[in-house]
Every structure is written in C-alpha cells, then in structure tokens.
Amino acid sequence: MGFWSSFFPKKKVPNNFPLRFTDRAKIRFATEQKKNPKIQSLSIQIRDNRENLPVLQIGFSEEPGNSEFRIPIVTGHRVLERIEGGELDYGEEERQFLFFPDIVLDWEDTPRENIFRIKTNKRLVKEGISFTGLKGDTTKYAIFAKILDHPKVLSIYVSDFYIQVELESFSQSIEEEISDLILMGLSRLPLPWEG
C-alpha cells in the first residue's frame, strides 16, 4: 500500500509554528508593510466561491494579528485547524498568496482483500459522526461524491480521520486515482462534515 503526501516535500520547521511561510510570502508581506505602515497582519478566512465551494481568502489587515507566527495573522480557530501544518507562499505570476495544505494519506490493508482503510492527518467528519455511501448514492459533499463516482469504488465509510473504501478491483493506478481525489478534495479546505 502506498503513502501519499500533497504538493511538496516536508521541511523541518519548529513545532510551535503550525503554519509555514516561504521567503516569497515574507518578502511580499514586508513589501506591503513598507507601502502601507498601517498593515499589521495577514487576514486568513474561509469563504464560499461562486460554486459554493470553500476557498481560502488571504489578504492584508490593519488589525494586530497573532504574533506567535512569523507573520502575524488574523483568523478564527476553525480556520487555524484547517490550515495547520500547511505552507503559505506568494506566487509572482498569480500575484496572490498560495496555500499548500499538509495532507498525508496512508493506505492500509484490511482482512478483506477488496477493502482498504485510508488514514489521513486531516479530520474528515466531526467527532462522533460517520458517513456511509454506496456506488450511485448522491451526496452534496463533493469529496465523498467524487470518490463514489470512481468506476472501481463500490462503497465508502468515513469516520474521523479515515476513509474505508470497497473496490471492485485494486491496482496501483486505482490507488493513485483515489488518493488524488482525496488530496484534491481536502486541499479545498472544507470544514469537517457535520452529517
């Protein structure tokens, strides 16, 4: 079974910094502070886009931010939980801040050869809640719907930090496809499913 991680290799960072900043992000923040001395922090919020999907909005703020970060930030506790461990960069070409989440998937065998348990470091559903879906089921939760739409997936069971997937057949390419669906779904930063 594979071990998947999103977007970039991990760097050693002190444990007391739940959000990492690249040099480009730090330079962009410092440049904006020089232009406008009232800027004190970055504001990081989760908002719905036109398709009603959650996206991260990052901008400059005149509010004093939490100084435990290398760049002071203003955000809510629930947002911090979703971005913890990730990395904030600044894309010169995009002319905006870019967020790269820290998502790890670990596939495990189960006693049944066509059922696999995928552990993740991100909470998928609220504590005490679970989700069960069969092929053909409809759900408004995009990450679960996309997994159920995969041609080889028969059913899924989701609880806390894992997804159990029942497959018609297994191959390395199927593992990669399902892992990509999960990584893309989690990188959109939905809050844990509430049921």
N, C-alpha and C positions, 0 to 999 in steps of 0.2 A: 504494500500500500504506500501511497505517496504522501509527501509532506509538502504543503503548498504555502507560500507566503506572497504577499502582494507587493508589486511595483518596484521595490528596491532592496538591496542588501541592508541588513541591520547594522547600525553603527553603535559603538559603545557610547552611552550617554549616562550621566549621573541619574540614579533612580528618582531623585527628587524633582526631575523635570518631566512631567507627563506629556509635554508637547515639545517637539524639537523644532528649531528654526535653522534654515540654511543661511549661509553667509549672504546670499542674494536677498532673502527676506529681511535680514537685519539691516543691510545696506538700504533697501527700499524704505524701511521704517525710519531710519536715521535721516535719509534724504527728505522725506515728507516733514519730519520734525524741524529740519532746518528751514524749509519753506514756510511752515506754519508752526510757530513755537507753542501754540495752544494745544497741539496734538500731544496727548499723553499716553495713548494706548491703542491697541487694535480691538475692534468690536468683532466678535465671532458669534454668529447666530445661525440657527437652522430655520429656513423658510421654505414654503412650498413654491415650486416653479409653476409655469403655465400648465404643465401636465399633472399638477397636484402631486409631484414627487418632491421629497425633501432634498434640499441642496444647502450647502454651507455658504453663507454670505460673510465676507471678510472685508472690513473697511476701517478707516481711521476714526478715532474718537477723542473728544476733548475731556472725557471722564477719566479720573485716575483709575488705573487698572490694577489687577492682582500682580504685585511685584515679585511673586515667587518664580515667575517665568523670566526668561532672558529678555523678552519684550513684554511689557505689561499688557494684559488683555482684560477685556470686559466681556463676560459671558455668564450664562446660567450653569448651575450644577449639572443639569441633564445634558447640556452640550458638552461640558468637560468630560463626562463619562463616555460620550461617543467619539471624541477626538483623542482620548488618552493614548499615548504611545505613538501617535502619528507624527508626521513631519510637515511643516509649513515652509513652502518655497515661494519664490516670486518668479513668474515667467515673463521675461522681457518681451518675447514675441506676443504672448497673450495679453500683456500689460495688466496682469492681475495676480493676486495671490493664488497659489495652488496648494491644495491639501492632499497628502498621500497618507491614507489610513494604515495603521499597523494591524494587519489581519493575517492570522495564521490558521491553516486548516490541517488537520491530522486525520487521515483515513485509517480506520481500524476494521479488521475482520470481526465477524460475529460467528456464532455456532452455525448459522445458516449461510451457505455459500453465496447466495444471491442478495444478502442483506449486509449493508455496510454502515458503520457508525462514523460520522464525520464530526470531530470535535473542533471547536473554534474558540478563539480568545475573546470573542465579542458575544454579548448576550443577545440571543435571537428572539426570545419572548420574555415577558415579565415573569418574575419568580412565581411559581405555583401554577402557571398557565402552560398549556401544551397545544399543539396543532397537529391534526392528522388529515392527510389528504390522499385521495386515490386518483389515478390517471382519469382525466375527464372532468374532475371536480373544478369548479370555478371558485376563485378567491380574489378579493380586492388587494391582497398583499402580494405585490409584484415579485418579490424574491421567491416566494413559495410557488406562485403560478408558473414562473419560468422553469423551475425545477420540474414541476408536474407536467409541463409541456414537452420536456425532453422525450424523444421517442422510446428510449430504453427504460425510463422510470415508470414503475408500476404504482408505487406509493411512497409517501414520506411521513415521518413522525418527527416533530420538532419540540424540543424542551430545553429550557435554559441555554446551555452553551453547545448543544449538539443537534445534528440532523441525522436521522436514521433513514437510509434510502434503500428501497427494494427495487432491484433491477431485473429486467428480462435476461440480460447477459452482461458480462463485465469484460472490459478491455482497458488498457492504459489510456486510450483516446477518450473513452467514455468518462473515466475518472477526471481527465483534464477538462473536458467539456463541462461537467457538473461543477467542478471546482471553480472554473471561470465564471459560471452563472452565480455561484455563491459569492465569490470575490466581488464581482460587479454589483450585485445586489447590496452587499454590506458596505461597499465603498460609497454608495449614495447616502449613507448615514441615516437610515430610517431609525426611529426610536424603537425599542423593543416592542414587539407585537403584544397588544393588550387583550386580545381574544374577543 
